[in-house]
Amino acid sequence: MEAAHHVMLIGGALGLLAIGAGLFATRIGTPILLVFLVLGMLAGEDGPGGIKFDDFQGTYELGSIALVVILFEGGLKTSLTTLRAVFAPSLAMATIGVVVTAGLVGVAARLIAGIDWAPALLLGALVAPTDAAAVAAVLRTSKVAVPDRVIAVLEVESGLNDPMAVFLTLLLIEAISQPADLSLMHGVGFFLREMLGGAVLGGLVGWLLATLMRAQHLEASLLPVAMLAGAWAMFGGAQLLGTSGFLAVYVAGIIVGDRAGVRHASLERAFEAFAWVAQIGLFVMLGLLVNPHELLPLAGSALVAAAALILIARPLAAVVCLLPFGFRWNETGFVAWVGLRGAVPIYLAIIPVLQGLPNGELGFAVAFVIVLTSLAVQGWSIAPAARLLRLARDGV
């Protein structure tokens, strides 16, 4: 009983500290999600908090629960009008862009550390996806006057690219652990099952949830709970079926948001609250999982890999994916710079640890440093980048 009370005390105190620190951080232009990560590190074993926490399995499970909330909320906020306007470039960034980014970071890891190709590309896949929560939080707090279609591409891309990163991560883990079972047909079948299955399931369950919302006169306070329960159930079912739960949740969120009608505003407000709880809990927990003294020996190599990601891989991916759709150079440059990494790469980096891959925890630590670097360098410089690129708001 006392242990449960201690958990409640510590969890509540960390939540309040995170909110207070976040409010202060936004006033000085600090990325709020970076604050949550650092707070978790300070509360951990190496910090003044002294909390010993090394439960990778529990973090993966709770992280899945939190990411469902965050992705569903992102889908609710994505209107079909916006999605249609930027779907093609966003999809290109979420698929081709992820592959290009993963490949270039993998090449950098191979050259820097001299590791085999499969582990090097695995690191690239882990850090390839941008983070919906990180991107949305920075864009909300930076108050930059950026064209609507650029913001839309960033937000839709960050909602769509997680499934591709998960696919690459699982495929490369299989290439490392069971290379004999890997083939081109297997990879194609795996890709189609993940992507098409996730999209179809998300569309079907999203329609069912929207129908339930419109047909049944649920109390206003019960409606968000019903939608959240449906999202969690759908994610679990999708994963058990071998399809992409992340894609299913995001697609379902878009459909529910589009059909919510007069209930959209109240539903969105409720999920904003849910998402904040999920973000604070997830980022603080991920910070707790890392001991800073273990990161220091890796800092040099990890920072070089982060530089390759930020300065080479992401810009080239943006150029390849956006210029064919008529985006101007300054718009493409802004999309390249605002490709923030957040909880998803760290969450994905837990999978090799749970699979028992050699140097799994080492890869987790490197991914963590890359995310910290991305949030600090890119998150702090959004407004200056927008001014430097001379961007002004216009229509989608």
N, C-alpha and C positions, 0 to 999 in steps of 0.2 A: 504494500500500500504506500509506504513512504517513497519507494522508487517512482511510482506513478506520480506522486505529488511533486517530486523533484523535477520530473520531466515536464510537468505542466508549468511549474515555476520558471524553469530555465527557458522553455519554449516561449512562454508569454513574454518574459523579460527580453529575450532576443528579438521577438517580433516588435515590441515597443521601441527598442534601441534601433532596429532597422528602419522603422518609420521615421523616428526623430532624425537619424543620420541622413536618411534620404531627403527629408525636407530641407535640411541644411545644405546637402550636396547640390540640389537643384538651384539654389541661390547662387552658388559659386561656379555653376556650369559643369559639375562632376557627374559622369554617367551614374545613374542611381543603381543600376544593376551591378556595377563595379563595387559600389559601396556595400551592397549585400554580400558579395563574395568576400571582400576584405573583412567584413564584420565576422563572417563565419571562420575565417582564418585566425582572427584575433581571439575568438572564443575557443579555438581548438587547442590541441595539446602543446603546441609551441608558443601560443599566445598567453596573455594574462588570464584568459578564461580557464585554461588547463583542462578542457573537456577532451577525453580520449574517445575518438570515434573512428572506426575503420570498417564499418559494415557496408561493403560494396553491394551485397545482395539487397539489403534493405533500402539502400539509396537508389538502386535501380528500380525497385518496385514502387517506392514513393515518388521517384522521379517520373515514372510512367503516368501515375495518377495526376501529378501536377501538369505534365505536358499536355495531357488530354484537355484539361481546363484551358490552358493557354491557347492551344490550337483551335479549340471550339470557339473561344471568344474572338480569335482572329478571323475565323470564318464568319461569325455573326456580323462583324464590322465591315466585311467585304461585300459591297453591293454587286449585283449581277451586271449592272451598267458599267461599273468600274472594271469588273472582271473581263467583260467582253472587249472593252477598249484596250486593255493591256495584256490580254491573255497570251497572245503569241510571243511577244518579247519576254514576258515573265516565265512562260514555260521553257523558252530557250535558255534563260538564265538558270532555271531550276533543274534542267537536265544536262544540256551541253555545257553550260557554265560550270556545273558541279564536276563533271568529268574533266574538263580542262583544268580547273583549279586543283582537283585531287592529283591529276597527273603531274602538273608542274611542281606542286609541293612535294610529291613523291620523288621527283628528280632531284630537287634540292636536298631532301633528306638523304637520298642515296649518295650525293656528292659530299654532303657535310659529314655524315656519320659512317659512310661506307657500309651500310646495312644492305641486306638482300632486297630485291625489288618488291617482293610481296609485302614485307613489313613497312617498307618506305611508302608504297602506295596506300597501304592501310592508314598510315598516319595522315596522308593527304586526304583520304576519304573522311576521316574523323573530323577534320577541321574545315572541310569544304562548305558545309551548309551555314548560311547566315541564320540569325536567330530572330524569330518573329517578335518576341518580347523585347529584346535589346533594340532592334530597329525601331519599333513603335515607340518605346520609351524615349529614345534619343530624339526622334523627330518631334514628339510632343513637347519636350522640354527645351529644345534648341531654338524654337521660334524662328526658323529660317523661312524665307519667302522663296520656296522652290516650286517649279511647275507641278501641277497636280498629277500629270501622268508619270513624272519621275517618282513621286512619293508612292503612287499606286503600284508601279513596277517593284519598288523595294518591298512594299508590304505583301504583295501577292507572291513575289518570288520567295520571300522568307517563309510563307505558309506552304509553298509547294515543294521546296527543295529538300525538306527533311526525308521524305520517302526515298528519293534518289540516293541520298547519303547513307541511309539505312541499307538499301540494296547493295551498294558498293562495299559497305563495311562487312556485311554478312558474306558476300561473295568472296572477298579477300581473306576473311577468316577461314572460310572453307578451303581456299587455295593454299593457306598455310598449314592447316591441320589435316586436310584430306585432299591433297593435290591429285591423287589418282581418280577421284570421282568427278573432277572438273572437266567440262567440255563446253564447246560453243552452244550446242543445243540445250544443255542444262542451264547455261547462263541466260539464254533467250527465254526459255520457259519460266525460269525463276523471275525474270524481269516482268514478263507479261502477267504472271500470277500476282506479283506484288502490286503493280501499278493498275492494271485493268481491274483486278479483283477489288482493290481498295477503292477505286473510283466508283465502281458499280455498287458495292456494298454501302459506301457513303451516300450515294444518291438514293438508294432504296430506303435506307434507315432514316435519312434526312427527310424524305417525303413522308414516311410513316410518322415521324416525330412532329412534323409540321401539320399533318392531318389530325393527329391527336390534339395538338395545341388548338386547332381551329374548331374541332368537333366537340370536344369536351370543355365544359365551362369550369376549368380548374380555377381555384383561387389564385390571385396574383402572386401570393407568396409561395404557392406550391409549383407554379409553372417552371421557374428556373431549376428547382430541385428535380422535377421530372425530366427536363432536358439534360441536366447534368448526369442523372442516372442513366439515361439513354446513351449518352456519349461514352460513358465508362463501359457500359455493357457492349456497345458496338466495338470499341477498341479491343476489349478482351476477346470477343468473338472473332474479329478480323485476324488477330494474332494467332489464335488457335487454328484458324482456317489457312494460315500461311499467306495471308495478304497483308497489305500495308494498313495498319491501324491508324497511323498518322495521317495518311491521305484520306482515309474514310472519315475521320473526325473533322478534318478541315472542310471537305466537301459537304458533309452533313450540316456543319455550321453555316455555310453559305446558303444552303437551301432553307434552313429554318429561319435565318435572318431575312431572306427574301420574302417568305410567306408569313412573317410574324404580324404584319399589318400594324394596327394601333398598339399592339403589345410589344413592338420592337424596342421602343425606348426603355420601358421598364425591364425587359429581358436583358438588354445590353447593359444597363446599369448594374443589375445583379451579377452578371458575368464579369464585369469589370472588377467588382469586389472579390469574386471568386478568384479571378486571375491574379490580383494583387497578393492574396493569401498564398496562392500557388507559387508565384515568383519569389516572394520573400522566403518562404519555406524551402524552395528548391535551391536557390542561390546560397542561402546561409548553410544549408546541409552540405552542398558541394564544397563550400569553403572549409567546413569542419573536416571533410574527408582528406584534406591535404595538409601535410606538415611542411612549412616553409623551408626547414633545414634540408629536406630531401630535394627541394627544387633548385637550391643554389648550385650544386655541381652540374646541373643540366642547363643552367641559365644561358650560357653562351651559345650552345647549339640551338636551343629552343628559340632564342631571340633572332638568330640568323634565319631559322625556318619561318618565324613570324614575319620577318622582313620580306622574305621571298613570297609569302602569301599576300601581304598587304601591297607591296610595291610591284610585283611581277604577275603572280598568278591571277589575282582578282582583276586587275586592270585589263589583262589580255582576254580573260573570259568575258568581261563587259564589252570590249571592243568587238570580239567575234560575234557576240549574241545580239547587240543592240544597234550597231551601225547599219546592218541590213534593213532595219525597221524604221529608218529615218530619224533616229535620235541624233541630236547635235553632239559635237565633241564635248562641250561643257556639261551637257546632261549625262553623257556616258561617263565622263570623269567623276561626276558626283556619285552616280550609282556605284562606280568602282570603289570610291573611297568610303561609302557608307555601308559596305558589306560587313557589318559587325558580327563577330562571333559571340556566342553566349552560352546558355546552359546545354544546348543540344550537343555540341562537340564533346563536352565533358561527360554528358550522359552516355553518348555513344562510346566514349573511351572506356567506360566501365565494362562493356561487353567482352573485349578481349581478356580482361582480368577474370571475369566470371567463367570464360571458356578455358582458362588455364593456359593461355598462349605464353610462350617464352617472352620475357621482358614486357608483359602486359602492364604492370604497374609503372614501368618506366615510360611507356607510351602514354599512359594516363597523365603522368606528371608533365610530360612535354606538351600535351594538348592543353593542359591547364595553364601553362605559362603562355602559350599562344593566345588563348582566350583573354587572359589578363592583359596582354600586350595590345590586342585588338581593341578591347573596351577602353583602355587608357589612351592609346594614341589616336584611334579613329573617333572614339566617343567624345573626347575633349576638343576635337578640331572640326566638328561638323559645321558650325557657324562660320569660322574663318574660311573653310573650304568653299562654302556657298558664296561668300563674298568674293573670294579669289576667282571663282569661275563665273562670276557676274550673272547669277541666276535670278530670275524674277518670276513671280507666280503668274500662271496663265491657266486656261482651261485644260481639261484632260484631252 
